[in-house]
Every structure is written in C-alpha cells, then in structure tokens.
Amino acid sequence: MQLDFFPSRTLTLYLAKLFVVRILAVLVMLVLVLMMLDLLSNSGKILAVEGNGQGELLTYASLRIPQLIQRFLPYSVLLATLISLVTLNQNSEVIAMKAAGLSAHQVLAPLLLTALVVAGFSFAFNERLVTRATATLKAWEAAEYGPIPEESNVRANVYLTDGENVMTAAQLAGRGNAIAMRKVTFYRRNAEGAILEQIVADRATYAAPGWKLEGIERFEVATANYATGDEIVVGEGLTPDQIDLARIDPDAVPFWELGPTIDAYEEAGRRTGEMRAKWWHKLSGPLSSFLMPLLGAVAAFGLARSGQLFVRALIGMALGFAYFVVDNAALAMGNFGGYPPFLAAWAPFFLFLLIGETVLIRTEE
C-alpha cells in the first residue's frame, strides 16, 4: 500500500468536486422532500392559531430545515459516496486510476479529505445554528405555535421540585434573578405525594424568596373549590441557582457551553451520563461523515461488467446504514447507563472505522 495519498493535484480536485456536487444534490433532495412531508403534518397545527399565516409557516420551515440538515447530512455523504463510486466504476475511471499505479486508499483519499471538511462544517453548523433553531422551535412548540418568545436562553417543558411540591413551566427564559417562566403549574402536595392544590398561572418571576405567580387559577382537591386571583408567591425554597441546574436539553446547547454545565451538574451530585454521552456525540456525530467513503468503498472496485456492481453497492449501503443503527443503539445504551458515555459516543465510530479498513485492505490492497 502506497503512503503518498495525493499523487495528483488534478485528480484530487476532480474527485473532490465530483463528490461535493453529489453531496449537495442528495442533501437538497432529501431536505426538500422531508420538509414538504413535515409541513403537511404540522401546518394544520400552526395555522390553527389565530393570527398565524404564511409567515409562520416560513418561520417553521426556517427552524426545521437546520435540524433536517444536521440529521441527514451523513446519510447524504453515504448516498453521494455510492453514486460517485458506482459512476466512476461504470465509466472505468477506477480501472484507469489503478492502472496508473494508484492504490485503493489513494483513490479514496480525495473523498475522505472532502468528507473530513464536510464533518468540520457540520460541527460548526450544528453548534452555531442548529442548537439555536432547536431551542426556539421547542419553545414555540411548547407555546402551541403562539407568539415566539424573544428572550434568550429559552427552555421548554421545565420540571422543578420544591420539597414535596412540584412546579412545571412550558417556557423558561433568562438566568439568575432574571428568570421568567410562562404557563406555570404549581402542585402543592402532602408528605405522601398526594396533590392538595393546583395553581395555574400565566407567568412567574423571582420574588426573592419564592416565585410570584401572576394571573392565577387555584383548585383545591379536598373541597373542589375553584378561584382566581392576581398573584401569589410559592416555592420559597426554590432558588434561581437550582433552576439554572434544571434539566438541560443537550440538543439545544452548544458544545462549548454544555461542558461547563455538565461539570456544574457533577458538582451538585446530579446524574450526568446522558448529557456526557451527547456531549461526546457532538464530536463523533459530525465525524461520521468521514466514515462514509470508507464504508461505501466496496462499490468502487471490481469490474462493472462482472454483474456484481449492484451487489457491491448494496453491501456499501448496508455497511453505512448499519453504522447509524449501531450508533443510535449505543447512544441509547449510554443514556440509561448501560455504556460509559465516552464508549457510547465513540465505540461505533472506531468499530466501523476498523471494519471499513479491514474490508478495504483484505479485498483491494
């Protein structure tokens, strides 16, 4: 096996350009089709809100498209790999390159380099755009597609405890004493956990101590009494620091902010296995694009006229999709503590890296 992976600048640029064009074509096709299906299933909910119209549908699409790009970019790289390599094989270009003295690794090197650049772009795109879009979209969904919250650090569906009592909020924005919550429900419970009273409020702000609920509706379980009021203070044992350590959605927090948050959780004695696994996966997930040319490489070699090209393409596709299945399964195992977080995020990557290299070396080198 030769170690000079880029012997020809012209050939490297040709293969890289070919690969990039196909990645973009497949990605645009997938995103457009999936966005259309997503709008068909959710447009009714959005337009059911009074005042919503075409502008809100476009807003939803602008928030959903980054998520679709994040999820399906590795699939696009896999499909683009198969399309590119099958085309090169059918046109006998792979045979010409190997006849010129290039090894299998040298043929794949421009594709691997391009995939590595795509992985770097994917990481930056995910952490700068997708996290913000995810946080905003989840907060909008929690508001049932009503007015989009304008505050920063918005979180949705927050669950908090104050001793035996429980407080939930559809939206939470801000940090420290500036925290504000919307669509709040406070459950007053006894020592056995039975609900004594339910208080529903439009808004909650920090009252130092406690939380001032505004626009309240109270229901007492024992007497079945229902009453309304302007405001009430509850949860005096619940501090802003505790709320800052409320459950964080790793998908809505950038990589560089999630690390310190996990450290704060560990100092507070909280369980961090799920968040740590997703923190590592923010690196291994985009890097999966680098694996796709290697896993799909089996489609590049072998004579096209032998009748086995279609079988080789199916094998490459199977290897690629097997990686995504194993990756999701390992991440799920890491979320409930079956695997250590680092192993859950990185084991599938290194496993299929070894599988791809083994197949390539044993069959072509």
N, C-alpha and C positions, 0 to 999 in steps of 0.2 A: 504493500500500500504506500503510495507516494504521499509525502507530507507537505508538498507545495500545493496548497488548496486553490490558489488563484493564479494559474499559469498564464491566463489570457485575460487582459482587461476588457477587450471587446466582447468576448464570450460571457464574462461576468455581468457586464452591463446588459447584454441581450437577455440573458436568463432572468436577471433581476427585474427588468422592465416587463418582461412577459408575465412573471409571477405577480407583480404588483397590480397590473391591469386586471388580471383574473380575480385576485382577491377583492378588489374594489367592485368588480362586476357582480360577483357572487354575493358580497355583503349588501350591496344596494338592492339586489333582487330579494334576498331574504328579509331585509328590514321593511321594504315596501309591502310585501305580501303579509308579513306578520303584523305590521302596523294597521293595515286595512282590516284584518280579522279582529284585531284588538279594538279598533274603533267601532266595528259592527256590534261587539258585545258590550261596550261601555258607553256608547254615545247616548243611549236612552237614559241612563242614569245622570249623565251630565246635563242633557237638555231638559230633564225633568225639574231642575232647579230654576225657579223664576229668575229671569234676567240673563240666564246663560244662552249663548248662541254660537255662531261660527267661531267667534274669537276664543271662546273657552275650549272648543274642540281643537283649535290650532295650538292653544296653550297645553292641552293634554298631550297632543302629539309631540310637542317640543320637549316635554318632560319624559315621555315614554321612549322616544327614539334613542336617547343615550343609553337607556337600560338595555334595549334590544341590541345595540351595537356592542355593548360590553359582553352580553351573553353569547352572541352568535359570531363574534369576530374569530375565535379559534375554530369554529365549525367552517367559517368561510375560508380560513387558511387551509384546512384539511381538504375541502372540496376543490379549492383552487390548485392545490398540490396535485390531486388526482387528475384534474382536467389538463394541467400543464404537462405532466409527465406522460400521460397517455397520448397527448398530441405529439410530443417530441418523439415518443416511441413509434407511433404510426408513421411519422414522416422520416423515420430512420435517422433522425438527428442524434439520438443517443448512440446508435451504432457508429456514426461518424465521429463523435467525440471519443468513444472508447477506442476506435481505430487509430485516432490521433495520439493515443497513449494516455488518455485521462482515466483515472480510476473512478470507481463509483462515488467515493467521497468528494472527488474533485468536481464531478458532475453535479452533485447536490450542494456543494459549498455555497454558490451564489444564492440558492433558495434558502439555505439555513441562515445566511447572513441577513437576507431580506426579512425572514421570519423573526430574527432577533431584533431588528429595527422595529418591526410591527409590534413586538412584545413591549419594547420600551415606550412606543407611542400609546399602546393600550394602557399601560400602567399610569402614564401621565393623564390620559383622557379619563380613566376611571376615577382617579383621586381628585382631579380638579373639577370635572363636570358631572360625572355620574353620581357621586356622593351628594352633591347639592341638589341635583334633579330628583334623586330618590327621597331625600328628606322633605323637599317641597311637595312631591307627589303624595307621599304618605300622609303628610299633614293635611293636604287638600282632600284626600280620600276620607280621612277622619272627620273632616268638616262636611262630608257628604256632598262634595263638589260645590260648596258655598264659596264665600269670599276667600281668596288665597291669603293666608297670614303673611304680613310684611315683615315681622320680626325675624331676627337672626336666631340661630341655634334652635330651630323649631324641632320638637319631637312629638310623636303621635302615640296615642294609646299608652299613657304612662300609668303605672300601678304603684301606689305608695302605701306604707303601713305606719300607723302611729299607735304602738302598743297593740291592743286588740282591734282598734279601729282601722278602717281601710278608706283610702281616698284615691279615686281614679280621675284621669283627665284625658279628654280626646286630643287636646293640644297643649303643649308646654313650650314656652319660648323664654329666652334670656337666661342669665346666670346670676348666682348670688341673690342679693336682696331685690334685684330687678326681675326676678322670675314672675311670670304671669301665666295663668292657666285658664283654659276655656272649656266649657261643657264639663263641669266638675260634678262628681257624685261622691258624697261622703256617707259612709256607713258606720253608724255607731253600734258597737257590738258589746255583749257581755263577756264574762270570762270564759264561758263555754263556746263562744264564737257565734252565738245566735244574734241576728240583727235586731236591734231595738228601734232604730230610727234611720231613715234615709233622707238625705238632704241633697237636692239637685240645685245647682247654681250655674248661671251663665258665665261667671268669671271669678277667679280667685287671685289675690295678691298677698304678698307677705305683710303681716301686721306687727311683727316683732314684739312679742312672740305670737305664734299662731298664723292662721291664714284667713283673711277676710273674704267670705263668700258673698257675692253680690247677685241680686235677682234670684232669691232662693224660693224653693218649694219644699216643704217639710211633710214627711209622712211618718207617723208613729205606729209601729206594728201592733202594740198591745191594745191601743184604743181605736185604731183605724182612723185617727184624726188627720185631716189634711189642712195645711195652712200655707200661706205665702208671706213673704217679708222682703225687706230691702236688703239687709245684710246680717251676717252672723260670723263670729270668729270661732274656728275649730282647729284641731290638730296643733295644739300649742307645743307638743313635744316633737313636732316635725320641723327640722331646720333646713335652710337652703343648702347647707353642705350635704345633708342626706339626700336631698332631691338631685343635686348635681351628680350623686353617685347612684341615681336611679338607673334602671336598665337602659343601656345604650344600644342602639341599633348599629352594629359594625358596618353594615352596608351604606349607612348614611354619614359615616365619619371618615375623614381622610386618614391615610396610613400614618402620617406623622403626628396626628392628634390622638389616634386610637392607642398608640403605645403608652404615652403618659397616663391615659385614662385607665388602661389595664393595670398599670403599676399602682395607681390610687386604689383601685378595687382590691388588689392583693394586700395593700397595707391595711385596708379596712376589714380584711378577713373574708372577702367575698369570693365566690367561685368564679374563676376566670378561664376555665378550659375552653369553653365555646368561643369566647372573644379572642383568645390567644390563637386558636386554630384558624379563625377567619382573618386574623392579623397576618399570620404567615401566608395564608392563601391569597392575600392581596398581592403577594410577590409570585407565588407559584402559579396562580391562575393565569395572569397575562403571559407568563413564560411558557405556558403550554403551547402557544403558537410556534415556539421553536421546535417542538417535537413533531409537528405535523408533517414537514417534508421528510423527516426520517422514517416515520411510521408509514407514510404513503409511498416511500421509495420503491417498494416492491413492484409498483406499477410501471416503473421506468425501464426495467431491464427484462431481458428475454425477448425473443423475436416476436414481432407483432403478428407475423403470418403463421405462427405456430398454433393459433387458436386459443391461447391461454391468456391473452391480454385482458379480457373481461374478467377472468377469474382472478388475475393479479390485482386488478382494480378493486374487486370486491374484498380481497384479503386486506389491501391497504385501507379501505374504508372501514372494515371490521376492526382492524387494529386501532384506528383513530377513535371510533365510537366506543370501543372497549375502554380506552383511556378515560373518556368522560364518565362512563358508568362507574369505573373503579374510583375515580376522583371524587365523585359525589357520594359514593358509599363510604369512602374513608373519611370524608369531611363530616358525614352524619355520625360515624362512629366516634370521631373526635368531639362532636358537640355534646354527647352524653357521657363522655369519659371512657369510652372503650379503647381509644388510642390516645397516646400523648399528643398534644397539639402540634408539635413540630412534625411528628411522624404522620399525622393525619393529613397535613398540608403537602408534605414533600415526598412521602413514600411513593405515591402513584407516578410522580414525575420521574424519579430516579429509576423506578421499576421499568417503565416503558422506554426510558432512555436506553437502558441496558438491553431490553428486548429488541428495540429498533436497531441498535448497533450490532447485536448478535445476528439478527436475520441478515443485515446488510453484509457483514463480514463473511458469514458462512456461505452465502449464496453468490456474492459478487466479487469478493476480494480474495 
